Amino acid sequence: MLTKLEANGFKNLLNFSVSFGPFNCIAGLNGVGKSNIFDAIRFLSLLSNQSIIEAALAVRDSESTDPLDIFWTNGSYRAERLNLAVEMIVPIEVVDDFGRKAKAKSTFLRYEVEIARDLEEESSGALGLYLARETLTHINKGDATSRLNFPLSAGLFRDKAIINKRKGAGFISTQILKDGIIEIHLHQDGGSSGQPQKIPARHIPKTVIANTNSAVWPTVLAARREMQSWRFLSLEPSAMRRSNKMHEDANVGSDGGKLAATLHKLYRKDENILSRISSRLSKIIPTSDIRVDIDQTRQLLTVEVKERSGAFLPARALSDGTLRFLALCIMSEDPEFKGLLCFEEPENGIHPEKMAAMLELLKELSIDASESISEENPMRQILIATHSPVLVKLETPDDLIYADVVKVKGPDGKPASTIRCKSLPGSWQCKAGSEIINKGSIISYLTLPPSTQISLDFCD
């Protein structure tokens, strides 16, 4: 669970900080930089698995060939360094790449990473990116009270989720030697005693956390597993409409693919799942049943939904909005779905009248922090970004984060535009120290434009 994100020098994020709860809705006008918050989280997730260069190129799944695009720039000047930090609750039990099980010493951790540019290498045509600093430290259980400000049960959630048996040094630290060489130290998990593994940082292609795949360092591995679990939904209608092979991997993909295979897997474990999903789906379209058609000849699975006339329609005949809602319904029933889910513009394809049903489903996906973590209440976290006034009006102050453009001093010493996450008075974000935005300040965001041609004040 990601509880805090900090960024400086990453795209348009300067001295940026935001805290997260189980469910979070980031709202704001087009072009303010909401997507850059998602990109920062995605970059950190990619860094837990890929090289620095590969992660920089894959941030937006784009065709960009310039990894320097992740650094802040005003067009004529580009920042030489970027810093990212997260605070997160990680799973206590982990399995390494060799199938060995282990338990983390701490489950509330702070991870920091700094990526820098080598200007001399850049001038010679090389990419010139390197790891300048990396740390992983534990957060004491007593500090959790002040750091976890979202509504929760201290006894059922916080005290069970936060464990710390670590004292002294962190799990990963950075040392700069007298000759300027940067060393990343990977400390023993059992305690601060003993010699750490020393890794020269300047020329390693991956972060230390990405290179840790052994149960010998279970807490570092737990942090890696948490970051690897962060998912980014970009639902593609073509993928959701596609039939699946009977024996292919059965988990809903980031593009929404494998709906039939996942639903078939879940149905074999619980036959009541079809009625539950059908009931949810009926909130946005008139339907009474759902099933998975099995084509034994071609070995294909196809999701079919029963419409008002009584006929079953295959996924390829369903609307984009219905498919998006259906994908989330299936994910909500899958016990294998855990971790953070980032979802931009969930309102796409959904009629404003049905957005309340979409929002309700998304909130049900997230963990209830007033209860204990269990199979019925898995550690799931939802982060959505929207520019829909309708969705914002449906939100509660506790869950709404408003991204606003502000002017600050840039890395070049000149005024620069960046964003600040603000909250409404009375929300937990506000009580945690977030900047405040009054309802009057976002009234223009919530009202129709002055050029509106049709209104509800019709004449009789």
C-alpha positions in Angstrom: 0.0 0.0 0.0 1.4 3.3 -1.1 0.9 5.9 1.7 3.0 8.8 0.5 4.7 10.0 -2.7 7.4 12.7 -3.0 9.0 14.0 -6.2 11.4 16.7 -7.2 12.7 17.3 -10.7 10.5 14.5 -12.2 8.7 16.0 -15.2 6.7 19.0 -13.9 6.8 17.9 -10.2 8.9 20.2 -8.0 9.0 19.7 -4.2 5.9 17.7 -4.6 4.3 15.6 -1.9 1.0 13.8 -1.5 -0.4 11.3 1.0 -2.7 8.4 0.0 -5.4 6.4 1.7 -7.2 3.2 0.6 -9.2 5.1 -2.1 -8.0 8.3 -3.8 -9.5 10.5 -6.5 -7.2 13.1 -8.1 -9.1 15.7 -9.9 -8.1 18.7 -11.9 -8.3 20.5 -15.2 -6.8 19.1 -18.4 -3.1 19.7 -18.7 -2.2 20.4 -15.1 0.0 17.3 -14.7 -2.2 14.7 -13.0 -0.7 12.1 -15.3 2.7 13.0 -14.1 1.8 11.7 -10.6 0.9 8.4 -12.2 4.1 8.5 -14.2 6.2 9.0 -11.0 4.6 5.9 -9.4 5.0 3.9 -12.7 8.7 4.9 -12.9 9.3 3.6 -9.4 7.5 0.4 -10.2 9.5 -0.1 -13.4 12.8 0.7 -11.5 12.0 -2.3 -9.2 12.4 -4.6 -12.2 14.1 -2.9 -15.2 17.2 -0.9 -15.9 17.1 2.8 -15.3 17.2 3.5 -19.1 14.5 1.0 -19.8 12.3 2.4 -17.0 12.8 5.9 -18.3 11.7 4.9 -21.8 8.7 2.9 -20.6 7.1 5.4 -18.3 4.2 6.2 -20.6 4.3 3.2 -22.8 5.3 5.6 -25.5 7.6 5.5 -28.5 9.9 8.1 -26.9 13.6 7.5 -27.6 14.8 10.0 -25.1 15.1 8.9 -21.5 15.9 12.5 -20.5 12.2 13.3 -20.9 11.6 12.2 -17.2 13.7 15.2 -16.0 12.1 18.6 -15.4 12.7 21.1 -18.2 11.5 24.5 -19.2 12.5 24.0 -22.8 16.0 25.7 -22.5 17.2 24.2 -19.2 16.9 20.6 -18.0 17.3 19.5 -14.3 20.5 17.5 -13.7 18.9 15.3 -11.0 15.5 13.9 -10.0 14.5 12.6 -6.6 11.6 10.2 -5.8 10.5 8.9 -2.4 7.6 6.7 -1.3 6.3 5.4 2.0 4.6 2.1 1.8 3.1 -0.8 3.8 4.6 -4.0 2.4 3.6 -7.7 2.8 5.3 -9.5 5.6 5.5 -12.8 3.8 7.5 -13.0 0.6 8.6 -15.7 -1.9 11.9 -15.1 -3.7 12.7 -16.0 -7.3 13.9 -19.4 -6.2 10.6 -20.3 -4.4 12.0 -19.8 -0.9 9.7 -18.2 1.7 10.7 -15.5 4.2 9.3 -12.8 6.5 10.2 -9.2 6.4 11.5 -7.5 9.6 9.6 -4.3 8.9 6.4 -3.7 6.9 6.3 0.1 7.0 9.1 1.4 4.9 10.5 4.5 3.2 12.3 4.1 -0.1 14.2 7.0 -1.8 16.0 7.0 -5.1 18.0 9.7 -6.9 18.8 9.5 -10.7 21.3 11.9 -12.1 22.6 13.0 -15.5 26.3 12.8 -16.5 26.7 15.9 -18.7 30.1 14.8 -19.9 28.8 11.5 -21.2 25.8 13.3 -22.7 28.2 15.6 -24.6 29.9 12.6 -26.2 26.6 11.1 -27.3 26.0 8.6 -24.4 22.8 8.5 -22.4 24.6 9.4 -19.2 22.0 8.4 -16.6 23.2 6.9 -13.3 22.1 5.9 -9.8 23.2 8.7 -7.5 21.5 7.6 -4.3 19.2 4.8 -3.0 18.0 4.1 0.5 15.4 1.9 2.2 14.7 2.6 5.8 12.1 1.3 8.3 9.5 3.5 9.9 9.0 2.8 13.6 5.6 1.5 14.7 5.1 4.4 17.0 5.5 6.8 14.1 2.7 5.2 12.2 0.1 7.1 14.2 1.3 10.4 12.8 2.1 9.1 9.3 -1.1 7.2 8.6 -3.8 9.9 8.8 -6.6 8.3 6.8 -9.5 6.9 8.8 -8.6 3.5 10.1 -9.0 1.1 13.0 -5.9 1.2 15.2 -6.5 -2.3 16.6 -7.8 -4.1 13.5 -5.8 -2.5 10.8 -2.8 -0.4 11.8 -1.5 -2.6 14.6 -1.8 -5.7 12.4 -0.4 -4.2 9.2 2.6 -2.4 10.8 5.3 -4.6 12.1 8.9 -3.5 12.9 11.7 -5.6 14.4 14.5 -3.5 13.1 16.7 -1.1 15.0 19.6 1.1 13.9 20.6 1.3 10.2 18.3 1.0 7.3 18.2 -1.9 4.8 19.8 0.0 2.0 22.0 3.1 2.4 24.3 5.2 0.3 27.8 6.2 1.1 30.0 8.7 -0.8 33.7 7.8 -0.4 36.6 10.4 -0.1 37.4 9.9 -3.8 33.8 10.7 -4.7 32.8 7.1 -5.5 29.2 6.3 -4.7 28.6 3.1 -2.9 25.2 1.5 -2.2 25.2 -0.6 0.9 22.9 -3.6 1.1 22.6 -4.3 4.9 21.9 -7.7 6.5 18.2 -8.1 7.3 18.8 -9.4 10.8 20.3 -6.2 12.1 22.8 -3.4 11.6 25.8 -5.6 12.7 28.0 -7.2 10.2 29.5 -6.0 7.0 27.0 -4.9 4.3 27.3 -5.8 0.7 29.0 -2.8 -1.0 27.9 -2.0 -4.6 29.6 0.7 -6.7 26.6 2.7 -7.9 28.1 4.7 -10.8 27.9 2.0 -13.5 25.2 -0.5 -12.3 22.3 -0.5 -14.8 19.6 -1.3 -12.2 18.8 -0.1 -8.8 19.9 -2.3 -5.9 16.2 -3.1 -5.0 15.8 -4.4 -8.6 18.8 -6.7 -8.2 17.5 -8.2 -4.9 15.8 -11.5 -5.7 16.8 -13.6 -2.7 15.1 -14.4 0.6 18.5 -13.5 2.2 17.2 -9.9 2.3 13.5 -10.5 2.9 12.6 -6.8 3.7 14.2 -5.5 0.6 12.5 -8.2 -1.4 9.2 -7.3 0.3 9.6 -3.7 -0.8 10.4 -4.9 -4.3 7.4 -7.1 -4.4 5.2 -4.3 -3.3 6.5 -2.0 -6.0 6.1 -4.7 -8.6 2.5 -5.2 -7.7 1.5 -1.6 -8.6 -0.8 -1.9 -11.6 -1.9 0.7 -14.2 -5.1 0.1 -16.0 -5.4 1.2 -19.5 -8.5 -0.6 -20.7 -8.6 -1.3 -24.4 -12.0 -2.3 -25.9 -10.3 -4.6 -28.5 -8.5 -6.5 -25.7 -11.7 -6.8 -23.6 -13.7 -8.1 -26.6 -11.2 -10.8 -27.5 -12.0 -14.4 -26.8 -9.4 -16.3 -24.7 -7.8 -19.7 -25.1 -9.0 -22.2 -22.6 -5.7 -22.8 -21.0 -4.0 -19.4 -21.0 -3.1 -17.4 -18.0 -6.2 -16.3 -16.2 -5.8 -12.9 -14.8 -7.2 -9.6 -16.1 -4.5 -7.7 -17.9 -3.6 -4.0 -17.6 -5.4 -3.6 -21.0 -8.5 -5.4 -19.7 -7.7 -8.6 -21.7 -8.4 -12.2 -20.5 -11.8 -11.4 -19.1 -13.3 -14.7 -20.2 -10.3 -16.7 -18.9 -10.4 -15.0 -15.6 -14.2 -15.3 -15.2 -14.0 -19.0 -16.1 -11.2 -19.6 -13.5 -13.3 -17.9 -10.8 -16.5 -19.7 -11.8 -14.8 -23.1 -11.3 -14.1 -22.1 -7.7 -17.4 -20.4 -7.0 -20.5 -20.9 -9.1 -22.3 -18.0 -7.4 -19.8 -15.5 -8.9 -21.9 -15.2 -12.1 -25.0 -14.0 -10.2 -23.0 -11.5 -8.2 -21.3 -10.0 -11.3 -24.6 -10.0 -13.1 -26.2 -8.1 -10.2 -23.4 -5.5 -10.3 -23.6 -5.1 -14.1 -27.3 -4.5 -14.0 -26.6 -1.2 -12.3 -25.4 0.3 -15.6 -27.2 -1.9 -18.3 -30.4 -3.9 -18.3 -29.1 -7.4 -17.9 -30.2 -10.5 -16.0 -27.3 -13.0 -16.5 -23.8 -13.5 -17.6 -21.9 -16.6 -18.7 -18.8 -17.9 -20.3 -19.4 -19.7 -23.6 -17.0 -22.6 -24.1 -16.1 -23.5 -27.7 -14.6 -27.0 -27.4 -13.8 -27.2 -31.0 -11.6 -24.1 -31.1 -10.7 -24.2 -27.4 -12.0 -20.7 -26.9 -13.8 -18.9 -24.0 -16.1 -15.9 -24.6 -17.9 -13.7 -22.1 -21.6 -13.4 -22.9 -24.2 -11.1 -21.3 -27.9 -11.6 -21.4 -29.8 -8.6 -22.6 -33.3 -7.4 -22.1 -34.7 -9.5 -25.0 -33.3 -12.7 -23.5 -30.6 -13.2 -26.0 -26.9 -13.6 -24.9 -24.6 -11.0 -26.5 -20.9 -11.8 -26.8 -18.3 -9.4 -25.5 -17.6 -8.1 -29.0 -21.1 -6.7 -29.1 -21.0 -4.8 -25.8 -20.3 -1.1 -25.5 -16.9 0.2 -24.3 -18.4 1.5 -21.1 -20.1 -1.8 -20.3 -16.8 -3.7 -20.9 -14.9 -1.3 -18.6 -17.4 -1.8 -15.8 -17.4 -5.6 -16.4 -13.6 -5.7 -16.2 -13.7 -4.1 -12.8 -16.5 -6.4 -11.6 -14.4 -9.4 -12.5 -11.3 -7.9 -10.8 -13.3 -7.3 -7.7 -14.1 -11.0 -7.4 -10.5 -12.1 -8.0 -8.6 -12.9 -4.7 -5.3 -12.8 -6.6 -5.8 -9.1 -7.3 -4.0 -7.2 -4.6 -1.9 -4.1 -4.3 -2.2 -0.6 -5.9 -4.4 -0.1 -8.9 -4.0 3.2 -10.8 -6.8 4.1 -13.2 -7.0 7.2 -15.3 -10.4 8.6 -16.4 -12.6 5.8 -15.2 -15.6 7.9 -16.4 -14.8 7.2 -20.1 -17.7 5.4 -21.8 -19.9 5.8 -18.8 -23.1 7.9 -18.9 -23.1 10.5 -16.1 -26.2 8.9 -14.6 -24.3 5.7 -14.1 -21.1 7.2 -12.7 -22.3 6.7 -9.2 -22.3 2.9 -9.8 -18.8 3.1 -11.2 -17.5 5.1 -8.2 -19.2 2.7 -5.8 -17.6 -0.3 -7.4 -14.1 1.3 -7.3 -14.5 2.1 -3.7 -15.6 -1.4 -2.9 -12.4 -2.6 -4.6 -10.3 -0.8 -2.0 -9.5 -2.2 1.4 -11.7 -1.2 4.3 -9.2 0.2 6.9 -11.8 -0.1 9.7 -11.5 -3.9 9.4 -8.7 -6.5 9.6 -6.9 -7.5 6.4 -8.3 -10.9 5.2 -9.4 -12.8 2.1 -12.7 -10.9 2.2 -10.9 -7.6 2.8 -7.6 -7.9 0.9 -4.9 -5.2 0.8 -6.1 -3.3 -2.3 -5.7 0.4 -2.9 -7.3 2.5 -5.7 -5.9 5.7 -7.2 -8.0 7.3 -10.0 -7.4 10.5 -11.9 -10.3 12.4 -13.4 -11.3 15.7 -15.0 -15.1 14.9 -14.8 -17.1 17.4 -12.8 -19.8 14.8 -12.4 -17.4 12.3 -10.7 -16.0 15.1 -8.5 -19.5 16.0 -7.3 -20.1 12.4 -6.3 -16.9 12.3 -4.3 -16.6 12.7 -0.5 -14.1 15.3 0.8 -12.0 12.6 2.4 -11.3 10.9 -0.9 -10.9 14.0 -3.1 -7.4 15.3 -4.0 -7.5 18.5 -6.2 -4.4 19.1 -8.4 -3.8 22.8 -8.8 -1.2 24.7 -10.7 1.1 26.9 -8.7 4.2 29.0 -9.3 7.5 28.1 -7.6 11.2 28.7 -8.0 12.5 26.2 -10.6 15.8 24.4 -10.8 17.1 27.2 -13.0 16.3 29.8 -10.4 13.4 31.2 -12.4 9.6 31.0 -11.8 8.2 27.6 -12.9 4.8 26.0 -13.0 4.2 22.9 -11.0 1.3 21.3 -9.2 0.2 21.0 -5.6 -2.4 18.5 -4.2 -5.0 20.3 -2.2 -7.9 19.1 -0.1 -11.2 20.3 1.2 -11.6 21.6 4.7 -12.4 18.9 7.2 -10.9 16.0 5.2 -8.2 13.8 6.6 -5.8 15.2 4.0 -6.5 18.6 5.4 -5.9 17.4 9.0 -2.6 15.8 7.8 -1.3 19.1 6.7 -2.4 19.2 3.1 -2.9 22.6 1.5 -6.6 23.7 1.6 -8.8 24.5 -1.3 -12.2 25.9 -0.6 -15.3 24.8 -2.5 -15.6 28.3 -3.9 -12.2 28.0 -5.5 -13.3 25.0 -7.6 -16.8 26.3 -8.4 -15.7 27.1 -12.0 -14.5 23.5 -12.3 -17.9 22.1 -11.2 -20.2 24.4 -13.2 -21.0 24.6 -16.9 -19.1 27.0 -19.2 -20.6 30.4 -20.0 -21.0 29.4 -23.6 -23.5 26.6 -22.7 -26.4 26.6 -25.2 -28.8 24.2 -23.5 -29.9 24.5 -19.9 -32.7 22.9 -17.8 -34.7 26.1 -17.4 -37.0 25.3 -20.4 -40.1 27.3 -21.0 -43.5 25.5 -20.7 
